[in-house]
Amino acid sequence: MKKIYRRAMLITTSAVMLASTLFGGTVAANGAIVSDILPAGGAALVLEDGITLDEIYVEPAQEEVLPDINELTGSGVTATPTMFAPDTVADTDDTAVTDDAEGEEVLDMLSLSVGAEQVISDTEELENRLDAATEAVSAVSMASKAASEIKVAEELALEEQLARDPENFANLVIAQVNDYVNVRAVPDLEGEIVGKLYDDSVGTFLEETDGWYKISSGSTIGYVKAEYCVTGEDAIELAKKVGTRLADVNTTTLKVRKEPGLDEHVLTLVGAEDDLVVLEELGEWIKVSTVEGDGYVYAEYVDLHTEFVKAESKAEEEARLKKEAEERRKAQEAARKAQEKRNRTTTGGGSSKSVTTAPVSVAGSGLGAQVANYGCQFVGNPYVYGGSSLTNGTDCSGFVMSVYAHFGVGLPHSSRADRAVGYAVEGGIANARPGDIICYSGHVAIYIGNGQIVHASTSRTGIIVSSAGYKNVLAVRRIF
């Protein structure tokens, strides 16, 4: 019997169904048994899904089992051959196909069907990819739109936040205690103390841990007990009360006008690098407090900021106390030498500058009392902006500078700089002593006791004695 040549090919689902129709038999895809009745000594093969068998020559046999398919292909494909009567192919209608050419034609039709199916499959795959790409583009577009909407919402929220809290006071931690709250290295009452946050002083909120706020204040970073502080919404209003809003002069001489307008009457003058307490911000004009009364300055010539008391680290406190003690010693030594010099001048018949009669007498004999008594001798003398002569005319900081110079102590000619001389008096004006320097917005004076100060007030009043509480006190500094 002659050899029968057949080509086996990859069978897709549709192709297998076509084979079932053409050849008859039981057909299943995806690796199941394919029971196609092959012509003339063919066999039914159990095919692995997705495997293509190349050209296979099948020897006709009547009652023999085909050799292992691995020997024919070398592909590792396994097959179970089943023998059928030669020269006959059964179909579902029990008709017979005996001609090899007809079998070849049928297989060619099957091959064409498989090729068409592959084209259809490829087209469907491309359509699926196109649909997936379209969906991806749509998703990206929606995500972009959502991101844009989120950005707009965030910008609106930020604008609202800035309108309500322009200086981000809600992010402050403000101490509310009798004296101070300890700043610790860790959130624990046994933690190392690294600094002190004094009453009404502030820090920047970093995080919250089990009833503790981690803050940054000055050079100090650590934890404070949350129950002794306020933050968030409560801090916004409190910050306006405990902070000092200042206008720093950024021009040589700033004119403070009685009303907001370049043609309005000039109330007083303020020197470069000095500052004034801000009462109200009105766009181009800033309402400020001065010795002469409330007035207005042009916003372009000042820099605005809010000043807070910050935490003091343990190292800073130790350094401050050491420095203050040294400065106090130097000031006392300078005052002693100055007194000895004055005594020699008096004994040698020299003359000192003339002074006016003191309207008040300051009690006490300490150096502070001596400073206060000396300053009172010049009451009635003129005020001159930028001056430092106790007899011919001086401004406020020139007055304090010249009075202390008499005792050998050098001070700056600036009311703002005077807020850093000597050392701070805890408790402020309530604990002031004669000789202490009382600092105001754009002004400075010398405390003489009983709630009074001596100072070079204004060009209208000159050097006078008045109440220490005539305006808000920013700081009290002690030299001796």
C-alpha positions as CSV (number, residue, x, y, z in Angstrom):
1,M,0.0,0.0,0.0
2,K,1.3,3.4,-0.9
3,K,2.5,6.0,1.7
4,I,0.0,8.6,2.7
5,Y,1.4,12.3,3.1
6,R,-0.4,14.6,5.4
7,R,0.4,17.9,7.0
8,A,-0.7,18.5,10.7
9,M,-1.1,22.1,11.7
10,L,-1.9,24.3,14.7
11,I,-5.6,23.8,15.3
12,T,-7.5,26.8,16.6
13,T,-11.0,26.5,18.1
14,S,-12.8,27.4,14.8
15,A,-10.5,25.2,12.7
16,V,-11.2,22.2,14.9
17,M,-14.9,22.8,14.6
18,L,-14.5,22.9,10.8
19,A,-12.6,19.6,10.9
20,S,-15.4,18.1,12.9
21,T,-17.9,19.1,10.3
22,L,-15.8,17.9,7.3
23,F,-14.4,14.7,8.7
24,G,-16.9,13.8,11.4
25,G,-16.1,12.5,14.8
26,T,-15.8,14.0,18.2
27,V,-13.8,17.2,18.3
28,A,-12.6,19.2,21.3
29,A,-10.0,22.1,21.5
30,N,-7.5,23.2,24.1
31,G,-5.6,20.0,24.4
32,A,-8.5,17.5,24.5
33,I,-8.7,14.5,22.2
34,V,-9.1,15.3,18.5
35,S,-10.9,12.3,16.9
36,D,-10.7,13.3,13.3
37,I,-10.8,10.2,11.1
38,L,-7.8,10.6,8.8
39,P,-7.9,8.8,5.4
40,A,-6.2,5.6,4.5
41,G,-4.4,4.3,7.6
42,G,-4.4,7.6,9.4
43,A,-4.7,7.8,13.2
44,A,-6.5,9.9,15.8
45,L,-3.9,11.9,17.8
46,V,-4.0,13.3,21.2
47,L,-2.4,16.8,20.7
48,E,-0.9,19.1,23.3
49,D,-2.6,22.5,23.1
50,G,-0.7,25.1,21.1
51,I,1.8,22.6,19.5
52,T,2.3,22.5,15.7
53,L,3.3,19.2,14.2
54,D,5.4,19.5,11.0
55,E,5.3,17.2,8.1
56,I,4.8,13.6,9.2
57,Y,4.9,10.6,6.9
58,V,2.6,7.9,8.2
59,E,3.2,4.3,7.1
60,P,-0.1,2.5,6.5
61,A,-0.9,-0.3,8.8
62,Q,-3.7,-2.6,9.4
63,E,-3.5,-3.8,13.0
64,E,-0.2,-2.2,14.1
65,V,0.3,0.7,16.6
66,L,2.1,3.7,15.2
67,P,5.6,4.4,16.6
68,D,6.0,6.9,19.4
69,I,5.4,10.3,17.9
70,N,8.5,11.7,19.6
71,E,10.5,9.6,17.2
72,L,8.8,11.2,14.2
73,T,9.1,14.9,15.3
74,G,11.7,15.1,18.0
75,S,9.5,17.7,19.6
76,G,8.6,16.0,22.8
77,V,4.9,15.9,21.8
78,T,3.0,12.9,23.1
79,A,0.3,11.1,21.0
80,T,-1.9,8.1,21.4
81,P,-2.5,6.5,18.0
82,T,-5.7,4.6,17.2
83,M,-6.0,2.4,14.1
84,F,-8.8,2.6,11.5
85,A,-9.5,0.6,8.4
86,P,-7.3,1.7,5.5
87,D,-8.6,3.7,2.5
88,T,-11.8,4.7,4.4
89,V,-12.7,7.8,6.3
90,A,-15.9,7.8,8.3
91,D,-18.0,10.9,8.8
92,T,-21.1,11.8,10.7
93,D,-23.3,10.6,7.8
94,D,-21.5,7.3,7.6
95,T,-20.4,8.2,4.0
96,A,-17.0,7.1,2.8
97,V,-14.2,9.1,1.2
98,T,-11.8,6.8,-0.6
99,D,-9.9,9.2,-2.8
100,D,-6.6,10.7,-1.5
101,A,-7.0,13.8,-3.7
102,E,-10.3,14.5,-2.1
103,G,-8.7,14.2,1.3
104,E,-6.0,16.6,0.3
105,E,-8.6,19.1,-0.9
106,V,-10.4,18.9,2.4
107,L,-7.2,19.5,4.3
108,D,-6.4,22.5,2.0
109,M,-9.8,23.9,2.8
110,L,-9.0,23.4,6.5
111,S,-5.7,25.2,6.0
112,L,-7.4,28.1,4.3
113,S,-9.9,28.3,7.1
114,V,-7.1,28.3,9.7
115,G,-5.4,31.1,7.8
116,A,-8.6,33.1,7.7
117,E,-9.2,32.5,11.3
118,Q,-5.7,33.7,12.1
119,V,-6.3,37.0,10.2
120,I,-9.6,37.4,12.1
121,S,-7.8,36.7,15.3
122,D,-5.0,39.2,14.6
123,T,-7.6,41.8,13.6
124,E,-9.6,41.2,16.8
125,E,-6.3,41.5,18.8
126,L,-5.5,44.8,17.2
127,E,-9.0,46.0,17.9
128,N,-8.7,44.9,21.5
129,R,-5.3,46.7,21.8
130,L,-6.8,49.9,20.2
131,D,-9.7,49.7,22.7
132,A,-7.3,49.3,25.5
133,A,-5.2,52.2,24.3
134,T,-8.3,54.4,24.0
135,E,-9.4,53.4,27.5
136,A,-5.8,54.2,28.7
137,V,-5.9,57.6,27.1
138,S,-9.3,58.3,28.5
139,A,-8.1,57.3,32.0
140,V,-5.0,59.5,31.7
141,S,-7.3,62.4,30.6
142,M,-9.6,61.8,33.5
143,A,-6.7,61.6,35.9
144,S,-5.2,64.8,34.5
145,K,-8.6,66.5,34.9
146,A,-8.9,65.3,38.4
147,A,-5.4,66.4,39.3
148,S,-6.2,69.8,37.8
149,E,-9.3,70.1,39.9
150,I,-7.4,69.0,43.0
151,K,-4.8,71.7,42.3
152,V,-7.4,74.4,41.9
153,A,-9.1,73.3,45.1
154,E,-5.8,73.4,47.0
155,E,-5.0,76.9,45.6
156,L,-8.4,78.1,46.8
157,A,-8.0,76.5,50.2
158,L,-4.5,78.1,50.5
159,E,-5.9,81.5,49.5
160,E,-8.7,81.1,52.1
161,Q,-6.1,80.1,54.7
162,L,-3.8,83.0,53.9
163,A,-6.8,85.4,54.1
164,R,-7.7,84.1,57.5
165,D,-4.2,83.5,58.8
166,P,-1.6,85.3,56.6
167,E,1.4,84.7,58.9
168,N,0.5,81.0,59.6
169,F,0.0,81.6,63.3
170,A,-2.0,78.4,63.4
171,N,1.4,76.6,63.1
172,L,2.7,78.2,66.3
173,V,2.9,76.6,69.8
174,I,2.4,79.3,72.5
175,A,3.2,78.6,76.1
176,Q,0.5,79.5,78.6
177,V,2.1,79.0,82.1
178,N,2.9,81.1,85.2
179,D,6.7,81.2,84.3
180,Y,7.9,78.6,81.8
181,V,7.5,75.1,80.6
182,N,10.5,72.8,80.1
183,V,11.6,71.7,76.7
184,R,12.8,68.1,76.8
185,A,14.9,66.0,74.5
186,V,12.2,63.2,74.4
187,P,8.4,63.2,75.0
188,D,8.8,62.0,78.6
189,L,8.8,63.8,82.0
190,E,12.1,62.1,82.8
191,G,13.6,63.3,79.5
192,E,16.6,65.6,79.6
193,I,15.7,69.3,79.8
194,V,17.2,71.1,76.8
195,G,15.6,74.5,77.2
196,K,12.7,76.6,78.5
197,L,9.7,78.0,76.7
198,Y,8.6,81.0,78.8
199,D,5.0,82.2,79.2
200,D,3.6,83.7,76.0
201,S,6.7,82.7,74.1
202,V,6.4,80.7,70.9
203,G,7.7,77.8,68.9
204,T,6.9,76.3,65.6
205,F,4.8,73.1,65.7
206,L,6.6,70.0,64.2
207,E,4.5,67.0,65.3
208,E,2.4,65.6,68.2
209,T,3.3,62.5,70.2
210,D,1.2,61.1,73.0
211,G,0.2,64.5,74.5
212,W,3.5,66.2,73.7
213,Y,4.3,68.8,71.0
214,K,7.6,68.7,69.2
215,I,8.6,72.3,68.5
216,S,11.4,74.4,67.1
217,S,12.0,77.7,68.8
218,G,15.1,79.8,68.5
219,S,18.0,77.3,68.5
220,T,16.0,74.8,70.6
221,I,14.3,71.7,69.3
222,G,12.4,69.4,71.7
223,Y,9.1,68.4,73.3
224,V,6.8,70.4,75.5
225,K,3.7,69.0,77.4
226,A,0.7,69.9,75.2
227,E,-1.5,70.8,78.2
228,Y,0.7,73.9,78.9
229,C,0.5,75.2,75.3
230,V,-2.0,76.2,72.6
231,T,-1.7,75.7,68.9
232,G,-3.9,75.5,65.8
233,E,-7.0,77.7,65.7
234,D,-6.5,78.8,69.4
235,A,-3.0,80.2,68.5
236,I,-4.2,82.5,65.7
237,E,-5.9,85.1,68.0
238,L,-3.5,84.6,70.9
239,A,-0.5,85.2,68.6
240,K,-1.8,88.7,67.8
241,K,-1.9,89.5,71.5
242,V,1.4,88.0,72.6
243,G,3.4,89.0,69.5
244,T,4.5,92.5,68.7
245,R,3.8,93.7,65.2
246,L,6.6,96.0,64.2
247,A,7.4,98.4,61.3
248,D,11.2,98.5,60.8
249,V,12.4,101.8,59.2
250,N,14.3,101.1,55.9
251,T,15.0,104.7,55.0
252,T,17.4,107.4,56.4
253,T,14.6,109.4,58.1
254,L,11.0,108.4,58.2
255,K,8.2,111.0,58.5
256,V,5.3,110.0,60.6
257,R,2.2,111.9,59.5
258,K,-0.8,112.9,61.4
259,E,-3.1,111.5,58.7
260,P,-2.5,109.0,55.8
261,G,-1.4,111.3,53.0
262,L,1.9,112.7,51.6
263,D,0.6,116.2,52.1
264,E,-0.5,115.7,55.7
265,H,1.2,117.3,58.7
266,V,4.4,115.6,59.9
267,L,3.9,114.4,63.5
268,T,7.5,113.3,64.2
269,L,10.6,111.8,62.6
270,V,12.0,108.3,63.1
271,G,15.6,107.3,62.4
272,A,17.0,104.6,60.2
273,E,16.9,101.0,61.5
274,D,14.5,102.0,64.3
275,D,11.0,100.5,64.6
276,L,7.5,101.4,65.5
277,V,4.6,99.3,66.9
278,V,2.0,98.7,64.2
279,L,-1.6,99.6,65.2
280,E,-3.3,99.0,61.8
281,E,-2.3,98.0,58.2
282,L,-4.1,100.1,55.6
283,G,-2.6,99.1,52.3
284,E,-0.2,101.9,51.3
285,W,-0.3,103.3,54.8
286,I,0.6,101.8,58.2
287,K,-0.8,103.3,61.4
288,V,1.8,103.3,64.1
289,S,2.4,104.4,67.7
290,T,4.9,107.1,68.5
291,V,5.8,109.3,71.5
292,E,4.0,112.2,69.8
293,G,0.9,110.1,69.4
294,D,-0.5,107.8,66.8
295,G,0.4,108.5,63.2
296,Y,0.8,107.1,59.7
297,V,3.9,106.0,57.7
298,Y,4.2,105.1,54.1
299,A,4.3,101.3,53.8
300,E,7.1,101.4,51.2
301,Y,9.6,102.8,53.8
302,V,9.0,100.1,56.4
303,D,9.4,96.3,56.7
304,L,6.7,94.6,58.7
305,H,7.2,91.6,60.9
306,T,5.8,90.1,64.1
307,E,8.2,89.7,67.0
308,F,7.8,86.8,69.5
309,V,9.8,85.7,72.5
310,K,11.4,82.4,71.7
311,A,12.6,79.5,73.8
312,E,16.0,79.6,75.4
313,S,18.2,76.6,75.3
314,K,20.0,75.4,78.4
315,A,23.3,76.4,76.9
316,E,22.0,79.8,75.9
317,E,20.7,80.4,79.4
318,E,24.1,79.5,80.9
319,A,25.9,81.7,78.4
320,R,23.4,84.6,79.0
321,L,23.8,84.5,82.8
322,K,27.6,84.4,82.5
323,K,27.6,87.3,80.0
324,E,25.2,89.4,82.1
325,A,27.3,88.9,85.2
326,E,30.4,89.9,83.3
327,E,28.7,93.0,81.8
328,R,27.3,94.0,85.2
329,R,30.8,93.7,86.7
330,K,32.3,95.8,83.9
331,A,29.6,98.4,84.2
332,Q,30.1,98.7,87.9
333,E,33.8,99.0,87.5
334,A,33.3,101.7,84.8
335,A,30.9,103.6,87.0
336,R,33.4,103.5,89.9
337,K,36.2,104.8,87.7
338,A,34.0,107.5,86.3
339,Q,33.0,108.6,89.8
340,E,36.7,108.8,90.8
341,K,37.4,110.9,87.8
342,R,34.5,113.3,88.7
343,N,35.8,113.5,92.3
344,R,39.3,114.4,91.1
345,T,37.8,117.1,88.8
346,T,35.8,118.6,91.6
347,T,38.8,118.5,94.0
348,G,41.1,120.1,91.4
349,G,38.7,123.0,90.9
350,G,37.5,121.9,87.6
351,S,34.0,122.6,86.5
352,S,31.3,120.3,85.1
353,K,28.7,121.2,82.6
354,S,25.8,123.1,83.9
355,V,22.6,121.2,84.7
356,T,19.1,122.1,85.6
357,T,17.6,121.7,89.0
358,A,16.2,118.2,89.5
359,P,12.4,118.3,90.0
360,V,12.5,114.9,91.7
361,S,14.8,113.1,94.0
362,V,15.3,109.3,93.5
363,A,15.7,107.3,96.7
364,G,18.6,105.0,97.1
365,S,22.3,105.1,96.8
366,G,23.0,102.2,94.4
367,L,24.4,102.8,90.9
368,G,20.9,102.5,89.4
369,A,19.6,105.2,91.7
370,Q,22.6,107.4,90.8
371,V,21.8,107.0,87.1
372,A,18.2,108.0,87.6
373,N,19.2,111.0,89.8
374,Y,21.7,112.1,87.2
375,G,19.2,111.9,84.4
376,C,16.7,114.0,86.3
377,Q,19.1,116.9,86.4
378,F,18.5,117.6,82.8
379,V,14.7,117.8,82.9
380,G,13.5,120.9,81.0
381,N,16.4,120.8,78.4
382,P,15.4,120.6,74.7
383,Y,14.7,117.6,72.6
384,V,16.6,117.5,69.3
385,Y,16.2,114.7,66.8
386,G,19.5,112.9,66.3
387,G,21.2,114.9,69.1
388,S,23.0,113.6,72.2
389,S,23.7,116.7,74.2
390,L,22.1,116.6,77.6
391,T,22.2,120.4,77.8
392,N,21.9,121.6,74.2
393,G,19.5,119.0,72.9
394,T,19.1,115.2,72.5
395,D,16.7,112.6,71.3
396,C,15.5,109.7,73.5
397,S,18.2,107.2,72.8
398,G,20.8,109.9,72.8
399,F,19.6,110.9,76.3
400,V,19.9,107.4,77.7
401,M,23.3,106.9,76.0
402,S,24.7,110.2,77.4
403,V,23.4,109.6,80.9
404,Y,25.0,106.2,81.1
405,A,28.2,107.5,79.5
406,H,28.6,109.6,82.6
407,F,29.0,106.4,84.5
408,G,31.5,104.9,82.0
409,V,29.0,102.7,80.2
410,G,28.8,102.7,76.5
411,L,25.3,102.3,74.9
412,P,24.1,102.5,71.3
413,H,22.3,105.5,69.9
414,S,19.2,103.5,69.0
415,S,16.1,102.7,70.8
416,R,15.8,99.4,69.0
417,A,19.3,98.4,69.9
418,D,18.7,99.3,73.5
419,R,16.3,96.4,73.8
420,A,19.4,94.1,73.8
421,V,21.7,95.8,76.2
422,G,22.3,94.6,79.7
423,Y,19.9,91.9,80.7
424,A,16.2,91.4,80.8
425,V,14.2,92.1,83.9
426,E,11.8,89.3,84.5
427,G,8.3,90.5,85.2
428,G,8.8,93.7,83.1
429,I,7.8,97.0,84.4
430,A,6.3,95.5,87.6
431,N,9.9,94.6,88.8
432,A,11.7,97.6,87.4
433,R,14.2,99.5,89.5
434,P,15.6,103.0,89.3
435,G,18.2,103.2,86.5
436,D,16.6,100.5,84.4
437,I,16.1,101.2,80.7
438,I,12.4,101.1,79.6
439,C,12.0,100.3,75.9
440,Y,8.9,101.3,73.9
441,S,8.1,101.3,70.2
442,G,10.5,103.8,68.7
443,H,11.3,105.2,72.1
444,V,13.4,104.6,75.2
445,A,13.6,106.0,78.8
446,I,15.2,105.6,82.2
447,Y,13.1,104.4,85.1
448,I,13.3,106.5,88.3
449,G,10.9,104.6,90.6
450,N,7.3,104.9,91.7
451,G,6.0,104.1,88.2
452,Q,7.8,107.1,86.6
453,I,10.4,107.6,83.9
454,V,12.7,110.4,82.8
455,H,13.2,110.8,79.0
456,A,13.7,113.1,76.1
457,S,10.1,113.0,75.0
458,T,9.3,115.2,72.0
459,S,10.4,118.4,70.4
460,R,7.4,120.0,72.0
461,T,8.0,118.8,75.6
462,G,11.8,118.3,75.7
463,I,13.2,116.2,78.6
464,I,10.5,115.4,81.1
465,V,9.3,113.1,83.8
466,S,6.1,111.1,83.1
467,S,4.3,107.9,83.8
468,A,6.1,104.7,82.7
469,G,2.8,103.2,81.6
470,Y,1.9,106.0,79.1
471,K,2.3,103.5,76.3
472,N,3.0,99.8,75.8
473,V,6.4,98.6,77.3
474,L,8.3,96.2,75.0
475,A,11.2,95.5,77.3
476,V,13.0,96.4,80.5
477,R,16.8,96.1,80.6
478,R,19.1,96.4,83.6
479,I,22.7,97.5,83.3
480,F,24.1,97.2,86.9
